[in-house]
Amino acid sequence: MSEANPLEEILIEEAPVGHDFIVGPILKTLVLFSLPTLGTNLLQSFGMTANAIWIGQLLGEDALAATASANMIMFLAFTAVWGFSLATNVKMGQFFGARDVVSARRSFGTGIGFCVGLSLIVAVAGWIFTEEVLTLLSTPVQIRQFAADYLRITFISMPFSTFSMLIAVGLRSVGDAKTPFYAMILTSVIGTALNPFLILGIGPFPELGITGSALTMTLANFIGALAMIAWIYWRDLPLRLRGSEFAFLLTERDELKYVITKGVPMGAMMVITSSATLVMLGLVNREGALTAAAYGAMIQVWNYIQMPAMAVSITVSAMAAQNIGAGRHDRVAQTVAAGLGVSAALTISLFVILIALADIILSLFLGKGSSAIPLAEHIQLVTSWAYIFNGLMMIMVGVLRSYGVVVISLVISALSLYAGRLAFYFLLYPAIGAEALWLSFDFGAAMALVLTWLAYSRGKWRLGFGLPKTASFSLKAVPG
């Protein structure tokens, strides 16, 4: 029998509520932590779908179209704070891995204070300039009022949504994925159940129309955030701030510098991804209404296809950050190996299921017997590789992010989504037509995967952390 590791005994004694990433089986921990994270993402998407169904059924197509415009604007607005929340998550994880709980709280406070403050500025500006934003987007006249009413309330909700997101991110960084999951269950139930009451004015509630739907989502996010705060203080979890620690919310210079310098490139990656999606949508629309309909249905499917890999990536990043803080770089390499295997297995399995049920699933969006279904099924088959590649890439991007290496991922994203994908499309379109559009997804994703692998395994950044010049690992070496 091997002798006990004194470091592991100390870490086990000081283990946080939830999963401890520094000791124990890596594969088992990764899977168990990823499941509630995946459930949270699924519930969030289901909640948005239910919201759209209520609006469409109770207020009609114009109101539903208005929410699409508003949601796109809000997604772009959230990119202003999402990158900073990721940077906060990394710093917290590193401190927590080093068992420096006070510094972890300081990072958490800085992230909360800065991101919520920034979201307040965006919310006020959005409320004031709602009409100008809708004009800039050439919003059709018939949905203009719906869009303005919905967007203004959605802007008001942004600080609450940001606050809720940051608490969930913070909990995951210290090994707790279940609390955000339970909070999302509560948020989804409230949002889904309360929607018709505020839209139609049932019972004691006023009739608010589309404004009522937006207000419902605001209230649901607020209650979900309060529930997580109550749980944190009731269980005395590591994130809780007390007494003089509330001064951490005023942001500390060194912590804020890290959040900004690392958060800006992370947020810029989301902007690049979003803008590239809009560019591809424009190219798809050139192919006509049938192709646009098929592509629109596939966007709905792709939203769910990416979720398992996203959940695993979030888990790998949190696990890596804690192990980096603890100086356990050997476990980081093993975590990457486990993450790549789990991501590939989940994504491939999901694709097999979706392909088998393609006709049934696509009929939900396009209608049974639609002539766009065969084209959508073809798009699904051709672009399958892209999402497998993306899932693997996200694992390594998550680990690079945990080491604070973010600019290279931004450059790779720009090169693959614009230079690579668009060059492939324009070069081959004259020869193979619209097929070049679908194959360009695979080419761009493969390019991003190869470049990210080179950056992770051979990048000069490794020398700054005393790591081997070239990364090497085996799935067989992963415990658990």
Protein Blocks (a to p, Z undefined) as FASTA:
>chain_A
ZZddfklmmmmmmpcehjdfkgcjfklmmmmmmmmmmmmmmmmmmmmmmmmmmmmmmnoj
klmmmmmmmmmmmmmmmmmmmmmmmmmmmmmmmmmmnopaklmmmmmmmmmmmmmmmmmm
mmmmmmmmmmmmmmmnopafklmmmmmmmmmmmmmmmmmmmmmmmmmmmmmmnopaklmm
mmmmmmmmmmmmmmmmmmnopajbccekjmlmmmmmmmmmmmmmmmmmmmmmmnopaklc
ghjlmmmmnopfklmmmmmmmmmmmmmmmmmmmmmmmmmmmmmmmnojklmmmmmmmmmm
mmmmmmmmmmmmmmmmmmmmmmmmnopamlmmmmmmmmmmmmmmmmmmmmmmmmmmmmmm
mmmmnoghiaklmmmmmmmmmmmmmmmmmmmmmmmmmmmmmnopaklmmmmmmmmmmmmm
mmmmmmmmmmnommlmmmmmmmmmmmmmmmmmmmmmmpmklmmnopafbdcddfklpgZZ
